[in-house]
Amino acid sequence: MLASAAAAAAALAAPRATRAQTLASVRVATGVTPPSIHNIFLHVAYERGFFRDNGINVVEFIQLRGGPLALQAIASRQVDVAPADPEGLLAAVASGHPLRGVSAPGARLSYKVAVRKDIKSIDDLRGKPFAISRPGAISQYLMYPFLDGAGVPRESVQWLGVGGALERMLALRADRVKGALLHIDFAMEAANDPNIWLIKSVAELLPEYPVEMLVLRKDMLDKNPEAATAIVRAVIQACRYIVRDKDGTLDVVRKYIPGANMAVLTRAYDELISLRGFGLDGGMTESSLKVAHDLALQNRQIDRAVPLAQWVDFRFQQRAIESLGRFSD
């Protein structure tokens, strides 16, 4: 009887032991420092043990100042896991880097167009300085549809490269620029300034567009598919944790943004939940990736079409969801 009980206990424990078995040791890079609450999913996966519970040993967790740096880091093999916006990934793949998007934890755009009070409409941005991180970055790129819709020539705006989301917000508050595209929490903080207001939400214009994808190198997908699936599963679990545990999520945010205004972060969190901004079932769909691809091609971020299979691999998102089940509110 004791032997039978021991065997039964071992059988019950086996699935958890399998998940906890070390599948890979990896270096993880994040793309925004300090992080926005919308790209906190890697921090949550790390801090709340989802990587560890899925057999992924994170030997380095590196915070970089900008998505392009994270993409460069994984392309040059300095890290193994990184986030990237779709057009950055497309451009890297078109340049010959063997990278693949495996999920979209930042499933929807949450950027806001923030401007000084003297700017009343998109049309008023003609001839005015507008903060971007760098030429061709998403902070410039996603303004094009607004400008085109208002009949404002793109070259009529004075694009001023100042750095990441924090730097763009500070430039706007200091009146160095008249507008900036800001992550949701930076937008909420900027809006506390009586001289700044939010005139547009990018999600209204581009409802199907993933803001952040999870990127792995193709050699990991080929050589260690179990680890790739485990990484995707861990990040999906982190996204689900974010929407189910507000307090726990804000605790992680506090750790990485010391002294953050919690009222601002709470408003940003609530906005993201309302927006359904996280990839609770992975976040990648063929339709959303087509929107991102076609916009990148239209705006010459890539000089030729890139077949979906050359920059995205759906297998690992699918396998993760098969083991986790679909998300249910």
MARFIBA-677969 format. One line per 5 residues: number of its first residue (from 0); their letters; for each residue x, y, z of N, C-alpha, C. Coordinates in steps of 0.05 Angstrom, whole numbers, plus 5000, padded with zeros to 4 digits. Example, Ala and Ser with C-alpha at 12.3 -4.5 7.8 and 13.67 -1.06 7.14 Angstrom:
0) as) 5264,4886,5156,5246,4910,5156,5264,4934,5156; 5257,4955,5142,5273,4979,5143,5258,5001,5157
END
This chain:
0) mlasa) 5017,4976,5000,5000,5000,5000,5018,5025,5000; 5039,5025,5017,5057,5048,5018,5071,5052,4991; 5078,5030,4978,5091,5032,4952,5073,5044,4932; 5047,5035,4933,5027,5046,4914,5023,5076,4918; 5022,5083,4944,5018,5112,4950,5041,5128,4941
5) aaaaa) 5066,5118,4944,5089,5132,4935,5089,5135,4905; 5081,5114,4891,5080,5115,4862,5059,5136,4852; 5037,5137,4866,5016,5156,4859,5025,5184,4863; 5039,5189,4886,5049,5215,4892,5070,5224,4871; 5087,5205,4863,5107,5212,4843,5093,5219,4816
10) alaap) 5072,5204,4809,5058,5210,4784,5045,5238,4785; 5034,5245,4808,5021,5271,4810,5042,5294,4808; 5066,5288,4819,5087,5309,4820,5101,5311,4793; 5099,5290,4776,5115,5290,4752,5112,5313,4733; 5087,5322,4728,5084,5345,4709,5099,5370,4719
15) ratra) 5096,5376,4746,5110,5400,4756,5140,5396,4755; 5150,5372,4761,5178,5367,4760,5189,5371,4731; 5173,5362,4711,5181,5365,4684,5183,5395,4676; 5163,5411,4685,5164,5439,4680,5187,5453,4693; 5195,5444,4717,5216,5457,4732,5244,5448,4722
20) qtlas) 5245,5426,4707,5271,5417,4696,5283,5439,4679; 5309,5444,4683,5322,5466,4668,5325,5458,4639; 5312,5475,4622,5313,5470,4594,5334,5488,4580; 5339,5511,4592,5359,5529,4580,5367,5550,4600; 5391,5560,4598,5400,5583,4613,5402,5606,4592
25) vrvat) 5389,5628,4599,5386,5649,4579,5393,5677,4591; 5399,5695,4573,5402,5723,4580,5379,5738,4568; 5366,5754,4584,5342,5769,4576,5348,5799,4575; 5340,5812,4554,5342,5841,4552,5315,5853,4551; 5312,5876,4564,5287,5892,4561,5294,5916,4544
30) gvtpp) 5274,5929,4532,5279,5950,4513,5274,5978,4522; 5262,5982,4545,5256,6009,4554,5265,6012,4584; 5281,6032,4590,5290,6037,4617,5287,6067,4623; 5271,6075,4643,5254,6057,4660,5231,6046,4643; 5221,6023,4651,5200,6010,4635,5174,6024,4636
35) sihni) 5159,6021,4614,5131,6029,4614,5115,6005,4626; 5092,6011,4638,5076,5989,4649,5067,5971,4626; 5066,5980,4602,5057,5963,4580,5079,5944,4571; 5104,5948,4578,5125,5928,4571,5137,5917,4596; 5122,5914,4617,5132,5904,4642,5130,5873,4643
40) flhva) 5120,5860,4621,5116,5832,4621,5141,5815,4626; 5164,5824,4614,5189,5809,4619,5198,5812,4648; 5194,5835,4659,5201,5840,4687,5184,5822,4706; 5158,5820,4699,5140,5803,4715,5147,5774,4712; 5153,5765,4688,5161,5737,4683,5186,5730,4699
45) yergf) 5204,5749,4702,5229,5745,4717,5224,5747,4747; 5210,5768,4756,5207,5772,4785,5187,5753,4798; 5167,5745,4783,5147,5727,4795,5152,5698,4790; 5176,5692,4778,5185,5664,4776,5173,5648,4754; 5161,5661,4734,5149,5646,4712,5170,5633,4694
50) frdng) 5192,5647,4690,5214,5635,4675,5224,5610,4690; 5230,5614,4716,5241,5592,4732,5221,5568,4732; 5196,5573,4736,5176,5552,4738,5173,5536,4712; 5181,5549,4690,5180,5535,4664,5207,5524,4655; 5226,5523,4674,5252,5510,4668,5271,5528,4654
55) invve) 5267,5555,4655,5285,5573,4642,5301,5588,4664; 5327,5584,4663,5346,5596,4682,5356,5623,4670; 5347,5645,4682,5355,5671,4672,5381,5678,4686; 5403,5678,4671,5429,5683,4683,5436,5713,4682; 5423,5728,4664,5426,5757,4663,5400,5769,4655
60) fiqlr) 5392,5791,4669,5368,5806,4663,5377,5835,4659; 5379,5843,4633,5392,5868,4626,5371,5888,4617; 5372,5912,4628,5355,5934,4619,5370,5953,4600; 5359,5955,4576,5372,5972,4556,5354,5996,4551; 5366,6017,4541,5352,6042,4537,5343,6044,4508
65) ggpla) 5323,6029,4501,5312,6031,4474,5309,6004,4460; 5286,6000,4446,5281,5976,4432,5303,5968,4412; 5313,5988,4396,5334,5981,4377,5359,5968,4390; 5366,5977,4414,5389,5965,4428,5383,5936,4436; 5358,5931,4444,5351,5903,4451,5352,5886,4426
70) lqaia) 5343,5896,4404,5344,5881,4379,5372,5876,4370; 5389,5896,4373,5418,5893,4366,5431,5872,4384; 5423,5872,4409,5435,5853,4428,5428,5824,4422; 5403,5819,4414,5397,5791,4408,5408,5783,4380; 5409,5802,4362,5420,5796,4335,5450,5790,4337
75) srqvd) 5463,5803,4356,5492,5799,4359,5499,5777,4379; 5478,5763,4389,5481,5740,4407,5490,5748,4435; 5487,5774,4442,5494,5782,4469,5472,5774,4489; 5447,5771,4479,5425,5761,4496,5410,5741,4479; 5392,5726,4492,5377,5705,4479,5347,5711,4477
80) vapad) 5337,5729,4493,5309,5736,4493,5307,5766,4493; 5290,5778,4475,5287,5807,4474,5260,5814,4463; 5251,5838,4469,5227,5848,4456,5234,5865,4432; 5215,5869,4414,5219,5886,4391,5193,5895,4380; 5192,5919,4369,5168,5927,4355,5168,5913,4327
85) pegll) 5145,5910,4315,5144,5894,4290,5162,5905,4268; 5162,5932,4264,5178,5943,4242,5208,5939,4247; 5216,5940,4272,5244,5936,4278,5252,5907,4272; 5235,5888,4279,5240,5860,4274,5240,5855,4243; 5221,5867,4229,5220,5864,4200,5246,5874,4187
90) aavas) 5255,5898,4196,5279,5909,4185,5304,5892,4190; 5305,5880,4214,5327,5863,4222,5328,5838,4205; 5304,5826,4201,5302,5802,4185,5309,5808,4156; 5299,5830,4146,5304,5838,4118,5334,5843,4113; 5348,5849,4135,5377,5854,4133,5393,5828,4137
95) ghplr) 5379,5806,4141,5392,5780,4142,5395,5767,4169; 5385,5780,4190,5388,5769,4217,5367,5746,4221; 5375,5723,4230,5357,5700,4233,5341,5702,4259; 5322,5721,4260,5306,5725,4284,5277,5719,4277; 5261,5712,4298,5233,5706,4294,5217,5718,4317
100) gvsap) 5194,5729,4310,5174,5736,4331,5159,5711,4339; 5156,5706,4365,5143,5681,4373,5117,5686,4389; 5113,5711,4397,5087,5719,4409,5087,5750,4409; 5064,5761,4417,5061,5790,4419,5049,5798,4446; 5066,5797,4467,5056,5804,4494,5045,5832,4495
105) garls) 5056,5851,4480,5044,5877,4477,5025,5877,4454; 5000,5867,4458,4983,5859,4436,4970,5883,4421; 4968,5906,4434,4956,5929,4422,4972,5954,4429; 4970,5974,4412,4983,5999,4416,4970,6015,4439; 4986,6027,4456,4975,6044,4477,4987,6072,4477
110) ykvav) 5001,6079,4455,5012,6105,4454,4991,6127,4452; 4997,6150,4463,4981,6174,4462,4997,6196,4449; 4983,6213,4433,4996,6237,4422,4992,6259,4442; 5014,6267,4455,5014,6288,4475,5025,6314,4463; 5012,6336,4468,5021,6362,4457,5018,6384,4477
115) rkdik) 5032,6406,4472,5029,6430,4488,5001,6442,4483; 4992,6458,4502,4965,6468,4500,4959,6486,4476; 4980,6498,4465,4976,6515,4442,4972,6500,4416; 4976,6473,4417,4970,6456,4394,4942,6446,4397; 4925,6453,4379,4896,6446,4381,4889,6422,4364
120) siddl) 4905,6416,4345,4899,6394,4327,4925,6384,4314; 4923,6361,4300,4946,6351,4285,4956,6372,4265; 4938,6386,4253,4946,6406,4233,4965,6427,4245; 4962,6433,4271,4979,6453,4283,5008,6444,4287; 5014,6419,4281,5041,6410,4283,5059,6417,4260
125) rgkpf) 5047,6429,4239,5064,6439,4216,5085,6458,4227; 5110,6453,4219,5132,6470,4226,5140,6470,4255; 5128,6452,4271,5134,6451,4299,5153,6428,4306; 5169,6430,4327,5187,6408,4335,5171,6386,4349; 5176,6362,4342,5162,6339,4353,5183,6318,4362
130) aisrp) 5181,6309,4387,5202,6292,4398,5198,6263,4388; 5220,6251,4379,5221,6223,4372,5246,6211,4385; 5248,6185,4387,5272,6173,4398,5295,6175,4379; 5290,6169,4353,5310,6171,4332,5295,6170,4305; 5308,6180,4284,5294,6179,4258,5286,6151,4250
135) gaisq) 5262,6148,4241,5252,6121,4232,5241,6104,4255; 5243,6113,4280,5233,6097,4302,5203,6097,4303; 5192,6079,4320,5163,6077,4322,5150,6103,4332; 5165,6118,4348,5155,6144,4358,5151,6165,4336; 5164,6160,4313,5159,6177,4290,5140,6163,4270
140) ylmyp) 5146,6138,4266,5132,6122,4247,5101,6121,4251; 5092,6119,4276,5064,6117,4281,5049,6144,4280; 5064,6165,4277,5052,6191,4272,5043,6195,4243; 5055,6180,4225,5050,6185,4196,5021,6182,4189; 5006,6162,4198,4978,6161,4191,4962,6185,4200
145) fldga) 4968,6196,4224,4955,6220,4234,4961,6243,4215; 4986,6247,4208,4994,6269,4191,4981,6266,4163; 4982,6242,4152,4970,6237,4126,4941,6243,4126; 4927,6234,4148,4898,6239,4149,4891,6268,4151; 4908,6284,4164,4903,6312,4167,4914,6329,4143
150) gvpre) 4927,6315,4124,4938,6330,4102,4963,6346,4109; 4977,6337,4129,5001,6351,4138,5025,6336,4126; 5042,6349,4110,5065,6335,4099,5084,6326,4121; 5093,6302,4118,5110,6290,4139,5135,6307,4143; 5146,6317,4122,5171,6332,4124,5167,6360,4135
155) svqwl) 5142,6369,4138,5137,6395,4149,5140,6396,4179; 5141,6372,4192,5145,6371,4221,5175,6370,4226; 5183,6384,4247,5211,6384,4255,5216,6360,4274; 5226,6338,4264,5230,6314,4280,5256,6318,4296; 5253,6316,4322,5276,6320,4340,5282,6295,4356
160) gvgga) 5304,6282,4350,5312,6258,4364,5322,6264,4392; 5308,6255,4413,5316,6261,4440,5321,6236,4457; 5312,6213,4448,5315,6189,4464,5289,6175,4470; 5289,6159,4492,5266,6142,4499,5242,6157,4508; 5223,6142,4518,5197,6154,4526,5200,6174,4548
165) lerml) 5218,6169,4568,5222,6188,4589,5233,6214,4578; 5253,6212,4561,5266,6236,4550,5246,6251,4533; 5229,6238,4518,5209,6252,4502,5189,6267,4520; 5181,6254,4541,5162,6268,4560,5176,6292,4572; 5201,6290,4580,5215,6312,4593,5219,6335,4573
170) alrad) 5224,6328,4548,5227,6349,4527,5201,6364,4523; 5179,6349,4524,5153,6362,4521,5146,6380,4545; 5152,6370,4569,5146,6386,4593,5164,6411,4594; 5188,6409,4583,5206,6433,4583,5200,6452,4560; 5180,6445,4543,5172,6461,4520,5195,6463,4499
175) rvkga) 5212,6442,4499,5232,6440,4477,5219,6431,4452; 5197,6417,4454,5181,6407,4432,5152,6413,4436; 5136,6411,4415,5108,6417,4417,5091,6391,4418; 5104,6369,4413,5089,6344,4414,5107,6320,4417; 5095,6297,4425,5111,6273,4428,5091,6249,4429
180) llhid) 5100,6227,4419,5084,6202,4422,5095,6188,4447; 5077,6183,4466,5085,6173,4492,5072,6146,4499; 5087,6129,4512,5075,6105,4525,5054,6114,4544; 5035,6096,4549,5011,6103,4564,5017,6115,4592; 5036,6104,4607,5041,6115,4633,5055,6142,4632
185) famea) 5074,6145,4613,5086,6171,4610,5066,6192,4600; 5047,6183,4584,5026,6201,4575,5008,6210,4598; 5002,6191,4616,4986,6198,4639,5000,6218,4657; 5026,6214,4660,5042,6232,4676,5044,6260,4663; 5049,6260,4637,5050,6286,4623,5024,6301,4625
190) andpn) 5002,6287,4625,4976,6300,4625,4970,6314,4652; 4986,6307,4673,4984,6321,4698,4993,6350,4696; 5009,6356,4676,5018,6383,4671,4996,6399,4658; 4987,6422,4669,4965,6437,4658,4972,6448,4630; 4997,6448,4622,5005,6458,4596,5006,6437,4574
195) iwlik) 4998,6412,4581,4999,6390,4563,4972,6376,4562; 4964,6367,4538,4940,6351,4536,4943,6329,4516; 4926,6309,4517,4928,6286,4500,4906,6289,4478; 4915,6290,4453,4895,6295,4432,4887,6270,4416; 4904,6249,4416,4897,6226,4400,4907,6201,4414
200) svael) 4893,6179,4410,4902,6152,4418,4908,6136,4393; 4932,6125,4391,4940,6111,4367,4923,6086,4363; 4913,6074,4384,4897,6050,4382,4871,6055,4367; 4861,6080,4368,4837,6086,4354,4841,6085,4324; 4865,6092,4315,4871,6093,4287,4881,6065,4277
205) lpeyp) 4896,6051,4294,4908,6025,4287,4901,6005,4308; 4876,5996,4309,4867,5977,4330,4880,5950,4328; 4889,5942,4304,4903,5917,4301,4932,5922,4295; 4948,5924,4316,4976,5929,4312,4990,5922,4338; 5007,5901,4338,5021,5895,4363,5044,5914,4369
210) vemlv) 5044,5925,4393,5065,5945,4399,5091,5931,4406; 5091,5907,4417,5115,5894,4426,5113,5864,4421; 5134,5853,4408,5135,5825,4403,5158,5812,4419; 5155,5786,4424,5176,5771,4437,5193,5758,4416; 5219,5763,4417,5237,5754,4395,5258,5734,4405
215) lrkdm) 5261,5713,4390,5282,5693,4395,5298,5689,4369; 5322,5678,4372,5337,5671,4348,5328,5644,4337; 5330,5642,4310,5320,5618,4297,5336,5593,4306; 5361,5596,4314,5376,5573,4322,5365,5561,4348; 5354,5577,4366,5342,5566,4390,5316,5551,4382
220) ldknp) 5301,5562,4363,5276,5549,4355,5282,5522,4343; 5304,5520,4328,5311,5495,4315,5324,5475,4334; 5342,5485,4351,5357,5466,4368,5344,5460,4395; 5328,5478,4405,5316,5474,4431,5287,5484,4431; 5270,5471,4416,5242,5480,4414,5227,5479,4441
225) eaata) 5235,5460,4458,5222,5459,4485,5228,5484,4501; 5252,5494,4499,5259,5519,4514,5244,5542,4502; 5242,5543,4475,5228,5565,4462,5199,5565,4471; 5186,5542,4472,5159,5540,4481,5156,5549,4510; 5175,5541,4526,5175,5548,4555,5177,5578,4559
230) ivrav) 5194,5591,4543,5197,5620,4545,5171,5634,4538; 5159,5625,4516,5133,5637,4507,5112,5632,4529; 5111,5608,4540,5091,5602,4560,5095,5619,4585; 5120,5623,4593,5126,5640,4616,5116,5669,4612; 5120,5679,4588,5112,5707,4583,5082,5709,4581
235) iqacr) 5069,5689,4570,5039,5689,4569,5029,5688,4598; 5041,5672,4615,5033,5671,4643,5037,5698,4657; 5058,5711,4650,5064,5738,4661,5042,5757,4653; 5034,5756,4628,5012,5774,4618,4986,5768,4633; 4980,5743,4638,4956,5735,4652,4958,5745,4681
240) yivrd) 4981,5742,4693,4985,5752,4720,4980,5782,4721; 4990,5797,4702,4986,5826,4702,4957,5834,4703; 4940,5820,4687,4912,5829,4686,4896,5818,4710; 4907,5798,4724,4893,5786,4747,4902,5797,4774; 4926,5807,4775,4938,5816,4800,4949,5844,4798
245) kdgtl) 4931,5863,4801,4939,5892,4798,4960,5899,4819; 4956,5892,4844,4975,5900,4865,5002,5888,4860; 5002,5862,4853,5028,5848,4849,5043,5860,4825; 5028,5867,4804,5040,5880,4781,5052,5907,4788; 5037,5923,4803,5047,5950,4810,5071,5948,4829
250) dvvrk) 5072,5926,4845,5096,5922,4861,5121,5918,4844; 5118,5903,4822,5141,5899,4804,5148,5926,4791; 5128,5941,4782,5133,5967,4770,5148,5985,4789; 5140,5985,4815,5153,6002,4835,5183,5995,4838; 5189,5969,4836,5217,5961,4839,5234,5972,4817
255) yipga) 5223,5973,4792,5239,5982,4769,5236,6011,4763; 5216,6024,4776,5213,6053,4773,5211,6065,4801; 5233,6066,4815,5232,6077,4843,5221,6106,4843; 5204,6111,4862,5192,6137,4865,5170,6144,4845; 5161,6123,4831,5140,6128,4811,5114,6138,4824
260) nmavl) 5100,6155,4810,5074,6165,4820,5053,6143,4816; 5044,6131,4839,5027,6108,4837,4999,6115,4826; 4990,6140,4831,4964,6148,4820,4966,6148,4789; 4988,6157,4778,4992,6157,4749,4993,6128,4739; 5009,6111,4752,5011,6083,4744,4984,6068,4745
265) trayd) 4969,6075,4766,4943,6062,4768,4924,6069,4745; 4925,6095,4738,4908,6103,4715,4918,6089,4689; 4944,6087,4686,4955,6074,4662,4948,6045,4662; 4950,6032,4685,4942,6003,4687,4913,6000,4679; 4895,6016,4690,4867,6013,4684,4861,6018,4654
270) elisl) 4875,6037,4642,4872,6042,4614,4881,6018,4597; 4903,6005,4605,4913,5982,4590,4894,5958,4593; 4882,5954,4616,4863,5932,4620,4839,5937,4602; 4829,5962,4602,4806,5969,4585,4812,5965,4556; 4837,5971,4548,4846,5969,4521,4851,5940,4512
275) rgfgl) 4853,5922,4531,4862,5894,4526,4889,5894,4513; 4908,5908,4526,4934,5913,4515,4953,5890,4516; 4947,5868,4532,4967,5847,4535,4958,5821,4520; 4978,5806,4511,4973,5782,4496,4967,5758,4514; 4942,5756,4523,4935,5736,4542,4934,5708,4530
280) dggmt) 4931,5706,4504,4934,5681,4489,4956,5683,4469; 4977,5698,4476,5000,5700,4459,5001,5726,4444; 4978,5735,4434,4976,5762,4422,4981,5763,4392; 4994,5744,4380,5000,5745,4351,4976,5734,4336; 4968,5748,4315,4948,5738,4296,4959,5745,4268
285) esslk) 4951,5730,4248,4960,5736,4221,4950,5763,4212; 4925,5770,4220,4914,5796,4211,4929,5819,4224; 4936,5818,4250,4951,5840,4262,4979,5843,4251; 4992,5820,4245,5019,5821,4234,5018,5832,4205; 4997,5826,4191,4995,5837,4164,4992,5868,4164
290) vahdl) 4977,5878,4184,4975,5907,4187,5002,5919,4192; 5017,5907,4210,5044,5917,4217,5063,5916,4193; 5062,5893,4179,5079,5889,4156,5073,5909,4134; 5047,5912,4128,5040,5930,4105,5046,5959,4111; 5043,5967,4137,5050,5994,4144,5080,5999,4142
295) alqnr) 5096,5979,4150,5125,5981,4148,5134,5983,4119; 5121,5968,4102,5127,5969,4073,5119,5996,4061; 5095,6005,4068,5084,6030,4058,5102,6053,4066; 5112,6052,4090,5129,6075,4100,5158,6070,4096; 5166,6050,4080,5193,6045,4072,5212,6038,4096
300) qidra) 5200,6026,4116,5217,6015,4137,5231,5989,4127; 5218,5976,4108,5230,5954,4093,5227,5961,4064; 5246,5951,4047,5245,5958,4019,5232,5937,4002; 5224,5915,4014,5210,5894,3999,5193,5878,4019; 5173,5864,4008,5156,5848,4025,5172,5825,4037
305) vplaq) 5165,5819,4062,5178,5797,4076,5157,5776,4082; 5159,5752,4071,5139,5731,4076,5136,5726,4106; 5111,5721,4115,5106,5718,4144,5124,5697,4157; 5128,5675,4143,5144,5653,4155,5173,5660,4159; 5182,5682,4147,5210,5690,4149,5215,5708,4173
310) wvdfr) 5193,5718,4186,5198,5735,4209,5181,5728,4234; 5163,5708,4230,5146,5700,4252,5144,5669,4252; 5142,5658,4276,5137,5629,4278,5115,5625,4299; 5092,5616,4290,5069,5613,4307,5069,5587,4324; 5087,5568,4318,5086,5542,4331,5088,5544,4361
315) fqqra) 5104,5562,4371,5110,5562,4400,5088,5575,4416; 5076,5595,4404,5052,5607,4416,5029,5586,4417; 5026,5571,4396,5005,5551,4394,5010,5529,4415; 5035,5520,4418,5041,5499,4437,5037,5509,4466; 5045,5533,4471,5041,5545,4498,5011,5546,4505
320) ieslg) 4995,5554,4486,4966,5556,4492,4954,5528,4494; 4964,5509,4480,4954,5482,4483,4959,5471,4511; 4981,5479,4523,4987,5469,4550,4973,5486,4572; 4969,5512,4566,4957,5530,4586,4927,5531,4584; 4916,5527,4560,4888,5531,4555,4883,5561,4548
325) rfsd) 4861,5566,4535,4854,5593,4528,4848,5609,4554; 4854,5635,4553,4849,5652,4576,4820,5656,4580; 4812,5656,4605,4783,5660,4612,4782,5681,4634; 4765,5701,4630,4761,5721,4650,4747,5709,4674
END
